[in-house]
Each structure stands twice: as C-alpha cells, then as structure tokens.
Amino acid sequence: MPYLDEGEENGEHAEYKCSISGSWYSVPSVWVPDAFFLRRNNLYPKFVLNACSAVSTDTMHRMKFNDGFNHEIALLAYYNSIDFAFIELCGRSYSGDVLEILPKEVGSAMLPDLFSLEFEEGQ
C-alpha cells in the first residue's frame, strides 16, 4: 500500500498540523542553513555551524549568513558570558531548567565586534 494511502487510512491527514496544511503529506520549508541555534536549552544556549549540510525540524532555529560573512568569527563572538546572560534574560524559562529562545530573541543578541581582529592559521 502506498504511504499516502496508509497515512490517510491511519488518520494522519486529520491530525491538527496536517489538517491545516494544503498538502498534508509534504514537509514544509526544507533548506540547508549555515548554522543552527537550538530553541530549547539546559545549561547554556547553543549555536552551532552546519558543516555537514544537515536539515532540521523546528526544534532548532535555522540561520543563513550574508555572503562573505565569516561563520567562524560569528561563532567565536557568540560564546561569551555577556551574550549568555542576555539570552537568558530575554528567553523564556520553563520548569526543569529549560530555557526556550524564540527567533526575535536570537535576532536581538548583541555580539562583540571580532571582525576587525586578525587570526593566524592554526590558532
């Protein structure tokens, strides 16, 4: 039996997320981002570069850098105590020490300007 017929037979097409979609069987918005920012965190908010061309669900915020933007320096600029404190203050805390960060909060993070620094290879 084809998968779509099986899904309809099992009632998947009538579930909330599928029922509000025009084509219930398609995965919306699939693209390869430059980096991910995890939506829910425990110890600290995580920002990771996408070196393996992975895709994700909405459990991670997908990020695209402008052309010519140095991804490694952006990652280095993010990991500091000031940004961690800012994100924690802007994010939403849930029981069990879970911090949720929404796109607006990620976009308002202030990063120090490391782009004027010069780095040597291997350091």
N, C-alpha and C positions, 0 to 999 in steps of 0.2 A: 504494500500500500504506500503511495507517495506520502512524504512527510506532511504536506499541507492538508491532505485529506485526514490523516491521522490526528493532526492538531485540531482540526475542526470537530472531528469525532470526539476528542477528549475535552472539547470546550475551551481550548486556549484562546480562540478568537473572541470569546465573550468576556474574558478577564479584562479588568479595568484598563490597563496600559495598552493592550491590544485593541480593545473596543474603541478607543478614542483616536486610533491611528487609521489613516486612509488605507494602507495596505498592512494589515496586522502582522504579517509574516516577515516584513523587512526590518533590518536593523538600521535605525536612523543615525545619520551623521557619523560615518566611519571614515576617519582620516588619520594619517600618521603625524603626531605632533613632534615638536622639537624637545619638549620636556613635559614632565608631569608634576603637579602639585597635589599631594594627597588631600582629599576632602576631610577625612577623619583621622585624628592622630592621638597618640597616647603620650609619649614622653616629650616630643617636640615636633613641630610641623616639618614635613619632609618635602624637599624639592629635588627632583632627580632628572638628569638629562636622559634622553631617549636614544641611546647609542645603537640600539638593536632594531629600530623601526617598529616598535610594538604599537598596538592599538589598545584602547581600554573602554570600559564602561564608564558610567558617570560616578564611579567611586573615586575617580581622580579628575582633577581639572587638567585639561589639555592646553598646552601653551605653544604658541608659534612665535618665534623671534623675527624681528625685521631682518631683511637681507643685510649681510655684513656685520651683524651683531655677534660679538664673541660670547658663545654659550658658556664656556668655562669660567670666564670672569664673572658672568651673571651668577653662576652657581657659587663661586667663591664669595661674592659680595653678599649673598643671602645669608650664609651661615655665620651669624654673629648674634650676640646677646640682645642687642637693641631690637633687631628685627623679630627675634623670638618673643620678646616682651610685647612688642607692638601687635603682632599677630595674635598672641594670647589675649590681649585686651580687646581686640576687635572681633575675635572669633566667638563662637557660642559654646559654652561648657555644658556637658551633659553628665549625668551620674556615671560613676565608674571611671572618672578622669578622662573622658573622651572630649576632645576639642574638635568642633566642626568649623571649617573655614569655607565661606562661600566666595564666588568669583569676585564680588565687589571688594571683599576684604583682601583677597590676594592682590587685586589691582591697586589697592591703596598702600601696599607695603612700601616703605622707604628704604632704598638700598644705598649704601655708601658709594661714592664715585671711585671705583677702582680702575676705570678705563684709561686714566692718564698714567697709571703705573706701567713700568716696563718689566717684563718677566723674561728670564733666560730659560732656554730649553733645559729640561731635566730638573728644574727646581720646583 
